Amino acid sequence: MTSSEHGQPNQSGTGDQILRGILVVGILLVTPLVVWQFLVPITLAHPLGIVVSSLLVALIGLGLYTIAEGELPSLVRP
């Protein structure tokens, strides 16, 4: 039996939301460093650098969305 079946509110959702919020804020703080340290040199050093950089930025965005929403976007879901 879960705690909600005993008449007590289920508090795990709040903890999950707080953890997701912390993860999203952490990623948002680290992303500029990653972009500056890795994506800018890749973009400048190689002819396909812009393609690689674009894919990495898309993956960062997908990761942020997945953490924030708790599931993959409908375009990516199998």
N, CA, C and O atoms as a MOPAC input file, in Angstrom:
PM7 MOZYME 1SCF
protein

 N      0.83300 1    -1.18900 1     0.00000 1
 C      0.00000 1     0.00000 1     0.00000 1
 C      0.87300 1     1.24600 1     0.00000 1
 O      1.90600 1     1.30700 1     0.66700 1
 N      0.44400 1     2.20700 1    -0.74100 1
 C      1.17700 1     3.47000 1    -0.76300 1
 C      0.66200 1     4.38300 1     0.33900 1
 O     -0.37600 1     4.12400 1     0.94700 1
 N      1.40100 1     5.44700 1     0.58300 1
 C      0.99000 1     6.35900 1     1.64900 1
 C     -0.32500 1     7.06000 1     1.31300 1
 O     -1.06400 1     7.44000 1     2.22100 1
 N     -0.63100 1     7.23800 1     0.02400 1
 C     -1.87800 1     7.91100 1    -0.33400 1
 C     -3.08600 1     7.02500 1    -0.05300 1
 O     -4.18900 1     7.54100 1     0.12700 1
 N     -2.90800 1     5.70500 1    -0.01000 1
 C     -4.01300 1     4.80600 1     0.30900 1
 C     -4.36200 1     4.84900 1     1.78900 1
 O     -5.45900 1     4.44900 1     2.17700 1
 N     -3.45400 1     5.32300 1     2.60700 1
 C     -3.69700 1     5.44000 1     4.04000 1
 C     -4.23100 1     6.81300 1     4.40900 1
 O     -4.35400 1     7.12700 1     5.59300 1
 N     -4.54900 1     7.63200 1     3.42500 1
 C     -5.08300 1     8.95300 1     3.70300 1
 C     -4.02600 1    10.02300 1     3.86200 1
 O     -4.35600 1    11.18400 1     4.10300 1
 N     -2.75300 1     9.65400 1     3.73000 1
 C     -1.68000 1    10.63100 1     3.83700 1
 C     -1.30500 1    11.09800 1     2.43300 1
 O     -1.27700 1    10.29500 1     1.50000 1
 N     -1.02100 1    12.36900 1     2.27900 1
 C     -0.63200 1    12.85100 1     0.94700 1
 C      0.70200 1    12.26100 1     0.52000 1
 O      1.58200 1    12.01600 1     1.34500 1
 N      0.83500 1    12.04000 1    -0.75700 1
 C      2.06300 1    11.50100 1    -1.31200 1
 C      3.03800 1    12.65400 1    -1.55200 1
 O      2.77200 1    13.52300 1    -2.38300 1
 N      4.15400 1    12.67100 1    -0.84000 1
 C      5.10300 1    13.78000 1    -0.90800 1
 C      6.24400 1    13.54000 1    -1.88500 1
 O      7.08100 1    14.42500 1    -2.06300 1
 N      6.30900 1    12.37300 1    -2.52700 1
 C      7.44600 1    12.08300 1    -3.39600 1
 C      7.45600 1    12.97600 1    -4.62900 1
 O      8.52900 1    13.25800 1    -5.16300 1
 N      6.30000 1    13.42900 1    -5.09700 1
 C      6.24300 1    14.30300 1    -6.26000 1
 C      6.95200 1    15.61700 1    -6.01600 1
 O      7.62800 1    16.13000 1    -6.90700 1
 N      6.80900 1    16.16900 1    -4.82300 1
 C      7.46200 1    17.43000 1    -4.48700 1
 C      8.97100 1    17.26300 1    -4.47400 1
 O      9.69600 1    18.11400 1    -4.98900 1
 N      9.44700 1    16.17900 1    -3.89200 1
 C     10.88700 1    15.91100 1    -3.87500 1
 C     11.44600 1    15.73900 1    -5.26800 1
 O     12.54600 1    16.20700 1    -5.56200 1
 N     10.69300 1    15.06700 1    -6.13600 1
 C     11.12300 1    14.89600 1    -7.52300 1
 C     11.20500 1    16.23500 1    -8.23700 1
 O     12.14100 1    16.48200 1    -8.99700 1
 N     10.22800 1    17.09800 1    -7.99500 1
 C     10.23400 1    18.41100 1    -8.64300 1
 C     11.41700 1    19.25100 1    -8.17400 1
 O     12.03800 1    19.95300 1    -8.97200 1
 N     11.72600 1    19.18100 1    -6.89300 1
 C     12.86600 1    19.93400 1    -6.36300 1
 C     14.16300 1    19.41400 1    -6.97000 1
 O     15.01900 1    20.20300 1    -7.37100 1
 N     14.31400 1    18.08900 1    -7.04200 1
 C     15.51500 1    17.49700 1    -7.62300 1
 C     15.65000 1    17.87100 1    -9.09400 1
 O     16.74200 1    18.20500 1    -9.55500 1
 N     14.55200 1    17.81700 1    -9.82600 1
 C     14.59200 1    18.20700 1   -11.24200 1
 C     14.96600 1    19.67700 1   -11.38300 1
 O     15.74700 1    20.03900 1   -12.26300 1
 N     14.41500 1    20.52000 1   -10.52500 1
 C     14.75100 1    21.94000 1   -10.57300 1
 C     16.22800 1    22.18400 1   -10.31900 1
 O     16.85400 1    22.99800 1   -10.99800 1
 N     16.78700 1    21.48100 1    -9.34200 1
 C     18.21700 1    21.61900 1    -9.04400 1
 C     19.05200 1    21.16000 1   -10.23300 1
 O     20.03400 1    21.81000 1   -10.59200 1
 N     18.66500 1    20.03900 1   -10.84700 1
 C     19.40100 1    19.54100 1   -12.00800 1
 C     19.33300 1    20.52000 1   -13.17800 1
 O     20.34200 1    20.77700 1   -13.83500 1
 N     18.15700 1    21.06000 1   -13.43400 1
 C     18.00700 1    22.00500 1   -14.54700 1
 C     18.84300 1    23.25800 1   -14.29800 1
 O     19.52400 1    23.73200 1   -15.20600 1
 N     18.80100 1    23.79400 1   -13.09300 1
 C     19.59400 1    24.98900 1   -12.77600 1
 C     21.08400 1    24.68500 1   -12.91100 1
 O     21.83800 1    25.49500 1   -13.45000 1
 N     21.50800 1    23.52000 1   -12.42500 1
 C     22.91300 1    23.13100 1   -12.55100 1
 C     23.35100 1    23.02800 1   -13.99600 1
 O     24.42700 1    23.50200 1   -14.36000 1
 N     22.52400 1    22.41300 1   -14.81700 1
 C     22.86400 1    22.28000 1   -16.23400 1
 C     22.89100 1    23.64700 1   -16.90600 1
 O     23.76500 1    23.92000 1   -17.72800 1
 N     21.94000 1    24.50300 1   -16.55900 1
 C     21.93000 1    25.84000 1   -17.15400 1
 C     23.16100 1    26.65200 1   -16.75000 1
 O     23.63700 1    27.48300 1   -17.52400 1
 N     23.67000 1    26.41900 1   -15.55700 1
 C     24.87200 1    27.12500 1   -15.13200 1
 C     26.13000 1    26.57000 1   -15.80000 1
 O     27.07400 1    27.31700 1   -16.05900 1
 N     26.14900 1    25.27000 1   -16.07800 1
 C     27.32800 1    24.62900 1   -16.66500 1
 C     27.35700 1    24.77600 1   -18.18800 1
 O     28.43300 1    24.76800 1   -18.78600 1
 N     26.19100 1    24.90800 1   -18.81700 1
 C     26.11900 1    24.94100 1   -20.28200 1
 C     26.98500 1    26.03800 1   -20.90900 1
 O     27.67300 1    25.74700 1   -21.88800 1
 N     26.99600 1    27.27800 1   -20.41100 1
 C     27.87700 1    28.28000 1   -21.03800 1
 C     29.35200 1    27.88700 1   -20.99500 1
 O     30.09300 1    28.15000 1   -21.94200 1
 N     29.77900 1    27.25900 1   -19.90200 1
 C     31.16500 1    26.80300 1   -19.81000 1
 C     31.44400 1    25.73300 1   -20.86100 1
 O     32.48000 1    25.76500 1   -21.52400 1
 N     30.52000 1    24.78900 1   -21.01200 1
 C     30.68500 1    23.72900 1   -22.00900 1
 C     30.73800 1    24.33200 1   -23.40600 1
 O     31.58100 1    23.95400 1   -24.22000 1
 N     29.84400 1    25.26300 1   -23.67800 1
 C     29.81600 1    25.89300 1   -25.00300 1
 C     31.13700 1    26.61200 1   -25.26400 1
 O     31.71600 1    26.47000 1   -26.34100 1
 N     31.60900 1    27.37300 1   -24.30300 1
 C     32.82200 1    28.15000 1   -24.51500 1
 C     34.05500 1    27.25800 1   -24.61700 1
 O     34.90500 1    27.48900 1   -25.47800 1
 N     34.17500 1    26.24500 1   -23.76100 1
 C     35.37600 1    25.41800 1   -23.71900 1
 C     35.44000 1    24.37400 1   -24.82900 1
 O     36.52900 1    24.02500 1   -25.28400 1
 N     34.28400 1    23.87000 1   -25.27100 1
 C     34.28300 1    22.75800 1   -26.21800 1
 C     33.69800 1    23.11900 1   -27.57700 1
 O     34.29200 1    22.80100 1   -28.60700 1
 N     32.54200 1    23.77900 1   -27.59500 1
 C     31.87000 1    23.99800 1   -28.86900 1
 C     32.52700 1    25.08100 1   -29.71000 1
 O     32.59900 1    24.94500 1   -30.93200 1
 N     33.00300 1    26.14300 1   -29.09600 1
 C     33.64200 1    27.21200 1   -29.86900 1
 C     34.91600 1    26.71200 1   -30.55200 1
 O     35.08600 1    26.96800 1   -31.74500 1
 N     35.82400 1    26.01100 1   -29.85700 1
 C     37.01200 1    25.49100 1   -30.56100 1
 C     36.67200 1    24.47500 1   -31.65600 1
 O     37.31100 1    24.46100 1   -32.70800 1
 N     35.66700 1    23.62500 1   -31.41200 1
 C     35.26400 1    22.65700 1   -32.43900 1
 C     34.74500 1    23.39500 1   -33.66200 1
 O     35.09200 1    23.05400 1   -34.79300 1
 N     33.91900 1    24.40100 1   -33.43800 1
 C     33.33100 1    25.15400 1   -34.55100 1
 C     34.40900 1    25.86300 1   -35.36300 1
 O     34.33300 1    25.90400 1   -36.59100 1
 N     35.39600 1    26.41400 1   -34.69600 1
 C     36.43000 1    27.17300 1   -35.39300 1
 C     37.49400 1    26.28500 1   -36.03000 1
 O     38.12900 1    26.69300 1   -37.00300 1
 N     37.69900 1    25.08500 1   -35.50500 1
 C     38.81400 1    24.25200 1   -35.93900 1
 C     38.48200 1    23.31200 1   -37.08700 1
 O     39.39800 1    22.82100 1   -37.74600 1
 N     37.23400 1    23.04800 1   -37.34600 1
 C     36.89100 1    22.01700 1   -38.32400 1
 C     35.77200 1    22.51700 1   -39.23200 1
 O     34.87900 1    23.23300 1   -38.77900 1
 N     35.81300 1    22.14300 1   -40.51600 1
 C     34.74700 1    22.58100 1   -41.42800 1
 C     33.35300 1    22.09000 1   -41.02800 1
 O     32.36100 1    22.78100 1   -41.26600 1
 N     33.27400 1    20.91600 1   -40.43100 1
 C     31.98200 1    20.38800 1   -39.98000 1
 C     31.68500 1    20.76400 1   -38.53200 1
 O     30.75300 1    20.23300 1   -37.92900 1
 N     32.47000 1    21.67400 1   -37.97800 1
 C     32.30600 1    22.04500 1   -36.58100 1
 C     30.93300 1    22.59100 1   -36.25800 1
 O     30.39500 1    22.32100 1   -35.18500 1
 N     30.35700 1    23.35700 1   -37.17200 1
 C     29.02900 1    23.93000 1   -36.90800 1
 C     27.97300 1    22.84100 1   -36.83300 1
 O     27.02000 1    22.95500 1   -36.06300 1
 N     28.13100 1    21.77800 1   -37.63000 1
 C     27.17800 1    20.65900 1   -37.59300 1
 C     27.29200 1    19.93000 1   -36.26000 1
 O     26.28800 1    19.64100 1   -35.61000 1
 N     28.52500 1    19.63900 1   -35.86200 1
 C     28.74700 1    18.94500 1   -34.59100 1
 C     28.24800 1    19.80300 1   -33.43200 1
 O     27.59200 1    19.29800 1   -32.52100 1
 N     28.55200 1    21.08200 1   -33.46500 1
 C     28.11100 1    21.98100 1   -32.39700 1
 C     26.59100 1    22.06100 1   -32.32800 1
 O     26.01700 1    22.07600 1   -31.23900 1
 N     25.94300 1    22.11200 1   -33.48200 1
 C     24.47700 1    22.17000 1   -33.50300 1
 C     23.86600 1    20.91500 1   -32.90400 1
 O     22.89000 1    20.98900 1   -32.15800 1
 N     24.44200 1    19.75600 1   -33.23100 1
 C     23.93700 1    18.50200 1   -32.65900 1
 C     24.13300 1    18.46300 1   -31.14800 1
 O     23.25100 1    18.00900 1   -30.42000 1
 N     25.28000 1    18.93300 1   -30.67500 1
 C     25.52400 1    18.93700 1   -29.23200 1
 C     24.57700 1    19.88900 1   -28.50600 1
 O     24.09400 1    19.56800 1   -27.42100 1
 N     24.31000 1    21.04200 1   -29.08500 1
 C     23.36500 1    21.98200 1   -28.47000 1
 C     21.96500 1    21.37500 1   -28.44600 1
 O     21.23500 1    21.53700 1   -27.46800 1
 N     21.58600 1    20.67500 1   -29.51900 1
 C     20.27800 1    20.00700 1   -29.54600 1
 C     20.19400 1    18.93200 1   -28.46700 1
 O     19.15400 1    18.78400 1   -27.82500 1
 N     21.27600 1    18.18100 1   -28.25900 1
 C     21.27800 1    17.15700 1   -27.20700 1
 C     21.19100 1    17.78900 1   -25.81700 1
 O     20.52200 1    17.25000 1   -24.93500 1
 N     21.85400 1    18.91500 1   -25.61700 1
 C     21.74900 1    19.61500 1   -24.33000 1
 C     20.30000 1    20.04400 1   -24.09300 1
 O     19.77100 1    19.87700 1   -22.99400 1
 N     19.66400 1    20.59500 1   -25.12500 1
 C     18.26100 1    21.00300 1   -25.00400 1
 C     17.34300 1    19.83100 1   -24.73200 1
 O     16.42800 1    19.93400 1   -23.91400 1
 N     17.57700 1    18.71000 1   -25.41300 1
 C     16.77400 1    17.50600 1   -25.18700 1
 C     16.94700 1    17.00500 1   -23.76000 1
 O     15.98300 1    16.58800 1   -23.12000 1
 N     18.17800 1    17.04600 1   -23.26800 1
 C     18.42800 1    16.62600 1   -21.89200 1
 C     17.73100 1    17.51600 1   -20.88100 1
 O     17.16200 1    17.02400 1   -19.90600 1
 N     17.76900 1    18.82200 1   -21.10300 1
 C     17.07600 1    19.75100 1   -20.20600 1
 C     15.57600 1    19.50600 1   -20.20700 1
 O     14.94600 1    19.48400 1   -19.15000 1
 N     15.00700 1    19.32400 1   -21.38500 1
 C     13.56400 1    19.07500 1   -21.47900 1
 C     13.19900 1    17.77400 1   -20.77100 1
 O     12.20900 1    17.71200 1   -20.04100 1
 N     14.00200 1    16.74300 1   -20.99200 1
 C     13.71900 1    15.43900 1   -20.38800 1
 C     13.77500 1    15.51600 1   -18.86900 1
 O     12.92300 1    14.94900 1   -18.18600 1
 N     14.77000 1    16.21400 1   -18.34000 1
 C     14.87200 1    16.34800 1   -16.88700 1
 C     13.71400 1    17.17800 1   -16.34500 1
 O     13.12600 1    16.82600 1   -15.32300 1
 N     13.38300 1    18.26900 1   -17.01400 1
 C     12.33600 1    19.16600 1   -16.51900 1
 C     10.96100 1    18.51300 1   -16.57800 1
 O     10.17500 1    18.65400 1   -15.64000 1
 N     10.65800 1    17.81100 1   -17.64800 1
 C      9.33000 1    17.23000 1   -17.82600 1
 C      9.23500 1    15.79500 1   -17.32000 1
 O      8.13400 1    15.30300 1   -17.07000 1
 N     10.35600 1    15.12600 1   -17.16800 1
 C     10.33700 1    13.74900 1   -16.69500 1
 C     10.07300 1    12.73000 1   -17.78500 1
 O      9.95100 1    11.54000 1   -17.49700 1
 N      9.98400 1    13.16800 1   -19.02100 1
 C      9.78800 1    12.24300 1   -20.13900 1
 C     10.32500 1    12.88600 1   -21.41100 1
 O     10.51400 1    14.10000 1   -21.48600 1
 N     10.56500 1    12.03800 1   -22.40800 1
 C     11.06400 1    12.54500 1   -23.68000 1
 C      9.96400 1    13.30000 1   -24.41600 1
 O      8.78400 1    12.99800 1   -24.23500 1
 N     10.32600 1    14.27500 1   -25.24000 1
 C      9.31500 1    14.95300 1   -26.05100 1
 C      8.64800 1    13.98000 1   -27.01800 1
 O      9.23000 1    12.95300 1   -27.36600 1
 N      7.44600 1    14.29500 1   -27.44800 1
 C      6.68600 1    13.38300 1   -28.30300 1
 C      7.37900 1    13.14100 1   -29.63900 1
 O      7.16800 1    12.09000 1   -30.24400 1
 N      8.19100 1    14.06400 1   -30.11600 1
 C      8.90200 1    13.86500 1   -31.38200 1
 C      9.98100 1    12.79700 1   -31.28200 1
 O     10.35000 1    12.19800 1   -32.29300 1
 N     10.49100 1    12.54900 1   -30.08300 1
 C     11.60800 1    11.62600 1   -29.89900 1
 C     11.14600 1    10.27100 1   -29.38100 1
 O     11.83700 1     9.26800 1   -29.55500 1
 N      9.97600 1    10.24000 1   -28.74600 1
 C      9.48500 1     8.98600 1   -28.16500 1
 C      9.30300 1     7.92200 1   -29.23600 1
 O      8.84700 1     8.22600 1   -30.33800 1
 N      9.65600 1     6.66400 1   -28.92400 1
 C      9.44700 1     5.57500 1   -29.89900 1
 C      7.98300 1     5.23600 1   -30.05200 1
 O      7.63400 1     4.34700 1   -30.82900 1

